[in-house]
Amino acid sequence: MPSDQSTWLLSVPQGHDPQALYQRLETKLTQQAKLPPRNIGHFDIPSFKTGTLDLLISLSEDLPKQEGFFTVTVAKAVDTLRNLLNNDPSKLAQHLVIDEKSVDDYLLGGWKWKEGRYDVQKSLRDLVDTLNKEMTTIDNALKSKLNNYNLVKGSLTQMQRKKTGNLSVRSLADVVSKSDFLQDSEYMETLLVAVPKNLVKDWNVKYERLNAMVVPRTSTLLASDDEFSLFSVVVFRRVHDDFVQKCREQKFIVRDFVYSEEEIAKQQHDFEMAGTTEKELWTDLLRLTRTTFSESFQILVHIKIIRLFVESVLRYGLPAEYVGIVVKPEPKSTKKVFNILQTQFAYLSPKSNAAQGGKAAAGDEFIGEFQTLMDQDFFDFILYEVPWIIT
């Protein structure tokens, strides 16, 4: 049975009175399954050029692969929008639109083939190739823009991390000032040491004895957080490495920091520029992804319509005149809706060559290379699903 988390696209031979066929079905679904009228619609399946049997068989094998790629591209656009909008349902609903329509309105509100864009006088293979080229272009554009954004976002995140965290890892540019450092000394320097809170007493007792060339009484507390206290201390340059090693042995962390007003200004400028660039790229990516979703979803539906047509010709034969029906089941009534469809179109069973229970017969007509086409679930009508996009 089809999923209860998707909208169903159906195709059946239109017969002598397609409007009456649809109305009978709509009445049964609304009265017996209590399906709201807004969840049922119909659409015209174009009269494509049928082509040869070999072409139809080839397309029947190729279309599921194309459809899979198209579905992934649509899903990628949705996931990108989720990330950009922090998975906010109301904002997602504003951007997951097709030509300013909701997905349901697009599918259920009288869907039409884009004749001006996809000429039905072209061969089915040409139409499929056109759709595939368009989707590939859309997918590549989204990948490129997303990669650029992620690079800038990653750089900004790294800069932001340096401004956060504890005093043993965060940037100290906005913690210390020029007055905290010994200026213009050829032989001595100021070092910054992050000391775990539980070792502050040890630091005060031991720092002068870590090396004979530590200047006494130069330890100054500059800042504290929940985990570390930051001290400055003056040592002779010649013992820098030894002092760092002795601190490491005592679990004191000497920060690799040299005060430079020019470098601090540069870091602040880079941070501001990265933030500005990230916002600009976020806006560009949001705009592109919204367009990508709209375009890719339409292409996905168009490829499904071609697939409906191809399978209808292979199943029901000529004339290639079929009526398209779209149904959005509700989870609580999915089984009832499906049973009504099965009953309504049971008269098509002889043409479907399906065994009882909805499985294709492994028997007489479909053998050899054609058997692979029949190794799937079959109903008395052609049905393909459009997965719901949950906001």
C-alpha atoms as one frame of an Amber mdcrd trajectory, in Angstrom:
protein
   0.000   0.000   0.000   1.278   3.539  -0.709   2.667   5.646   2.117   0.344
   7.681   4.316   3.005  10.427   4.335   2.773  11.274   0.656   0.423  12.705
  -1.939  -0.641  10.203  -4.589  -0.618  10.861  -8.328  -2.832   8.428 -10.269
  -3.428   7.712 -13.916  -6.326   5.733 -15.427  -7.801   5.563 -18.938 -10.181
   8.495 -19.294 -12.964   6.524 -21.008 -15.979   8.221 -22.562 -16.677  10.673
 -19.736 -13.563  11.556 -17.679 -15.391  14.289 -15.747 -18.055  11.842 -14.542
 -15.323   9.338 -13.625 -13.640  11.931 -11.426 -16.882  13.106  -9.845 -17.885
   9.563  -8.886 -14.523   9.014  -7.251 -14.625  12.354  -5.450 -18.075  11.568
  -4.061 -16.974   8.186  -2.699 -13.784   9.568  -1.145 -15.553  12.476   0.560
 -18.571  10.485   1.759 -17.124   7.078   2.582 -13.551   7.973   3.602 -14.504
  11.422   4.945 -11.661  12.933   2.928 -11.932  16.747   2.685 -12.687  17.947
  -0.874  -9.518  20.044  -0.786  -7.502  16.795  -0.581  -8.709  15.610  -3.990
  -7.934  17.063  -7.393  -7.473  16.182 -11.018  -5.077  17.256 -13.746  -4.561
  16.799 -17.454  -1.909  14.328 -18.568  -0.552  15.768 -21.837  -0.832  13.801
 -25.077   2.895  13.185 -25.462   4.433  11.594 -28.522   4.283   7.931 -27.640
   7.317   6.775 -29.614   8.344   3.171 -30.022   7.850   0.300 -27.596  11.640
   0.105 -27.170  11.714   3.763 -26.146   8.930   3.271 -23.617  10.642   0.218
 -22.133  13.938   2.137 -21.937  12.270   5.110 -20.241  10.463   2.812 -17.819
  13.859   1.567 -16.678  15.588   4.987 -16.639  12.925   7.202 -15.088  13.101
   5.752 -11.543  16.829   6.630 -11.459  16.181  10.170 -12.666  13.335  10.531
 -10.196  15.628   9.419  -7.371  18.189  12.099  -8.259  15.457  14.742  -8.531
  14.026  13.754  -5.145  17.457  14.071  -3.506  17.889  17.576  -4.953  14.497
  18.667  -3.589  15.368  17.170  -0.187  18.715  18.998  -0.224  16.960  22.313
  -0.813  14.544  21.602   2.046  17.370  20.642   4.427  19.313  23.775   3.493
  16.277  25.937   4.235  15.796  24.145   7.559  19.383  24.944   8.557  19.234
  28.543   7.384  15.954  29.178   9.201  16.858  27.211  12.355  14.060  24.752
  11.613  11.408  27.381  12.376   8.111  25.914  11.041   6.451  29.261  10.327
   9.461  30.611   8.430   9.863  27.331   6.549   6.268  27.494   5.402   6.922
  30.973   3.987   9.811  29.726   1.860   8.649  26.244   0.837   6.444  27.588
  -1.927   6.076  27.016  -5.663   5.317  30.188  -7.593   4.036  31.671  -4.312
   1.707  28.680  -3.777   1.953  26.079  -1.057   2.910  22.554  -2.100  -0.668
  21.375  -1.580  -2.127  24.215  -3.625   0.363  23.525  -6.396  -0.515  19.810
  -6.592  -4.217  19.917  -5.772  -5.226  23.235  -7.289  -5.485  22.247 -10.938
  -1.880  21.328 -11.814  -0.898  22.050 -15.422   2.014  20.964 -17.586   4.371
  23.877 -18.398   3.750  23.834 -22.129   5.738  26.990 -22.792   8.821  25.515
 -21.160   8.506  21.854 -22.045   7.072  21.441 -25.548   4.981  18.255 -25.667
   5.681  18.017 -29.393   9.211  16.960 -28.509   9.998  13.300 -27.961   9.713
  11.855 -24.480  13.461  11.252 -24.422  14.160  14.898 -25.288  11.807  16.058
 -22.540  13.464  13.804 -19.974  16.922  15.016 -21.050  15.793  18.642 -20.739
  14.436  18.060 -17.240  17.613  16.254 -16.235  19.865  19.054 -17.548  17.828
  21.669 -15.715  17.940  19.739 -12.460  21.694  19.155 -12.787  22.266  22.880
 -13.324  20.084  23.742 -10.321  21.833  21.149  -8.146  25.321  22.378  -9.105
  24.401  26.010  -8.449  23.102  25.149  -4.981  26.193  23.054  -4.182  28.524
  25.890  -5.200  26.682  28.570  -3.246  26.326  26.287  -0.215  30.042  25.443
  -0.233  30.993  29.137  -0.360  28.658  29.925   2.510  29.904  27.007   4.618
  33.531  28.131   4.176  32.769  31.653   5.391  30.465  30.380   8.122  33.163
  27.963   9.295  35.743  30.741   9.407  33.384  32.993  11.370  32.520  30.177
  13.779  36.214  29.595  14.399  36.695  33.304  15.139  33.683  33.273  17.457
  35.062  30.262  19.307  38.256  32.204  19.968  36.157  34.834  21.703  34.454
  32.257  23.888  35.610  29.337  25.976  37.696  29.552  29.119  40.842  31.608
  29.644  43.087  28.691  28.678  41.859  28.686  25.074  39.969  31.889  24.209
  41.453  34.933  22.510  42.945  37.348  24.989  42.816  40.377  22.721  39.765
  41.790  24.504  40.908  40.635  27.971  44.267  42.385  28.338  45.510  45.882
  27.559  48.804  47.497  26.704  49.384  48.522  30.326  49.470  44.846  31.382
  52.773  44.308  29.536  56.327  45.372  30.162  57.253  47.787  27.382  60.546
  48.224  25.510  62.663  45.789  27.504  65.477  44.021  25.709  65.977  41.352
  28.362  62.609  40.812  30.051  59.087  39.989  28.886  55.585  39.592  30.260
  54.003  36.160  30.004  50.339  35.297  30.505  49.529  32.146  32.467  46.116
  30.473  32.775  45.934  28.759  36.160  43.150  26.306  37.070  41.016  27.736
  39.847  41.934  24.916  42.214  45.665  25.623  41.704  45.688  29.387  42.279
  47.199  28.972  45.732  49.909  26.736  44.299  50.688  29.383  41.679  51.045
  32.132  44.222  53.403  29.971  46.268  55.455  28.417  43.465  55.686  30.804
  40.508  58.819  32.620  41.794  60.604  29.281  42.291  59.826  27.837  38.862
  62.998  29.499  37.596  65.646  31.655  39.208  65.110  34.348  36.599  61.446
  34.998  37.339  61.099  38.576  38.549  59.724  38.383  42.125  56.333  39.843
  43.020  55.343  40.417  39.383  52.376  38.044  39.367  49.202  40.016  38.682
  45.675  38.662  38.413  44.166  40.031  35.187  40.924  38.063  34.786  38.992
  35.041  36.030  36.233  32.757  34.779  34.584  29.649  36.181  37.576  27.435
  35.400  40.748  29.526  35.182  42.440  32.640  36.501  44.713  34.590  34.173
  47.960  35.934  35.650  50.724  38.016  34.146  54.307  37.475  35.242  57.644
  38.988  34.193  60.570  36.682  33.334  63.882  37.047  31.546  63.626  36.191
  27.873  66.516  33.713  28.029  64.528  31.363  30.312  61.260  31.538  28.347
  61.267  27.903  27.215  62.329  26.523  30.563  59.656  28.530  32.377  56.982
  27.273  29.982  58.092  23.683  30.598  58.086  24.102  34.383  54.590  25.619
  34.214  53.390  22.694  32.132  54.663  20.274  34.780  52.586  22.134  37.388
  49.500  22.219  35.086  49.830  25.961  34.571  49.161  26.969  30.956  51.358
  29.670  29.442  49.356  31.374  26.693  51.111  31.988  23.393  50.204  35.649
  23.176  52.199  38.696  22.123  50.501  42.037  22.548  50.286  43.960  19.272
  47.812  46.770  18.728  48.120  46.306  14.970  47.382  42.581  15.196  44.440
  43.126  17.537  42.990  45.737  15.182  43.471  43.363  12.255  41.726  40.503
  14.086  38.781  42.767  14.947  38.545  43.969  11.341  38.690  40.375  10.030
  35.984  39.340  12.497  33.682  42.173  11.457  34.290  41.491   7.766  33.596
  37.783   8.225  30.333  38.622  10.006  29.256  41.001   7.238  30.194  38.527
   4.496  28.389  35.688   6.280  25.182  37.750   6.474  25.397  38.669   2.790
  26.027  35.066   1.731  23.243  33.859   4.048  20.802  36.195   2.310  22.006
  35.111  -1.154  21.852  31.433  -0.216  18.354  31.782   1.268  17.123  33.463
  -1.916  18.762  30.837  -4.155  17.542  27.906  -2.039  13.980  29.194  -2.090
  14.178  29.399  -5.891  15.912  26.003  -6.039  13.110  24.388  -4.076  10.424
  25.902  -6.288  12.161  24.934  -9.528  13.332  21.487  -8.452   9.929  20.512
  -7.038   8.234  21.458 -10.300  10.776  19.459 -12.285  10.247  16.480  -9.972
   6.479  16.586 -10.524   6.959  16.911 -14.299   9.175  13.809 -14.405   6.550
  11.938 -12.387   3.877  12.931 -14.916   6.032  11.596 -17.745   6.474   8.399
 -15.771   2.700   8.160 -15.260   2.225   8.507 -19.010   4.899   5.961 -19.941
   3.578   3.357 -17.519  -0.002   4.037 -18.623   0.851   3.372 -22.259   2.713
   0.183 -21.321  -0.139  -0.943 -19.071  -3.288   0.206 -20.887  -2.076   0.700
 -24.442  -3.484   3.119 -27.006  -5.172   5.495 -27.403  -2.864   7.397 -25.027
  -5.675   9.286 -23.316  -5.549   9.227 -19.538  -6.999  11.204 -16.672  -4.759
  12.309 -13.829  -6.027  12.248 -10.255  -4.246  13.593  -7.186  -5.174  12.459
  -3.681  -3.725  13.597  -0.384  -4.759  10.918   2.143  -5.037  11.599   5.827
  -3.145   9.133   8.036  -6.251   7.982   9.885  -8.112   7.158   6.671  -5.304
   6.068   4.333  -6.367   2.421   4.209 -10.000   3.350   3.572  -9.004   5.733
   0.767  -6.835   3.082  -0.850  -9.555   0.448  -0.651 -12.002   2.817  -2.355
  -9.494   3.387  -5.154  -9.006  -0.362  -5.539 -12.751  -0.940  -5.729 -13.413
   2.019  -8.042 -10.844   0.864 -10.584 -11.235  -2.891 -10.229 -12.596  -2.947
 -13.799  -9.051  -2.231 -15.003  -7.740  -5.463 -13.512  -7.780  -7.526 -16.744
  -5.600  -4.907 -18.422  -3.155  -4.702 -15.526  -2.131  -8.379 -15.745  -1.722
  -8.306 -11.988  -2.191 -11.296  -9.777  -4.579 -11.158  -6.849  -3.128  -9.298
  -3.892  -1.597  -6.547  -6.030   1.581  -8.347  -7.128   2.559  -8.683 -10.764
   2.178 -12.105 -12.251   5.407 -13.913 -12.860   3.618 -15.723 -15.646   3.098
 -16.050 -19.270   3.307 -12.668 -20.945   6.046 -10.971 -18.944   9.191 -12.997
 -19.331  12.859 -12.408 -20.021  13.961  -8.782 -19.998  10.389  -7.537 -19.381
  10.090  -9.454 -16.124  12.350  -6.957 -14.315   9.843  -4.216 -15.096   7.092
  -6.210 -13.433   9.012  -7.046 -10.259   7.255  -4.455  -8.141   3.925  -3.696
  -6.496   1.106  -3.225  -8.967  -2.376  -1.887  -8.567  -5.214  -1.708 -11.053
  -4.272   1.939 -11.617  -0.914   3.669 -12.062   0.199   5.421  -8.858   3.309
   7.371  -7.931   3.945   9.227  -4.720   5.126  12.751  -3.888   6.541  12.605
  -0.321   5.198  15.212   2.055   7.482  18.031   3.120   6.988  18.347   6.862
   7.532  21.853   8.195
